[in-house]
């Protein structure tokens, strides 16, 4: 489900509708993307915001990972899997 493009100098992988530059990592490649929030994190944010007003929303945003948290991934060339 992952595919890539190249600008002639850098190879990019399209993963979750974003492009990330690939880096050689041994026999495979790696890239730094974004981690998806866990369902319980999303629920906590939904509960804390209204329950504690702006202070709760700020606390939840500051202490819980969201979709913009960097995550390291590996692309296995033999299988095409991203892990």
Buried (B, 14 or more C-beta within 10 A) or exposed (E): EBEBEEEEEEBBBEBEEEEBBBEEEEEBBBBEBBBBBEEEBBEBBEEBBEEEEEEBBEBBEEEBBBEEEEEEBBBEEEEEEBE
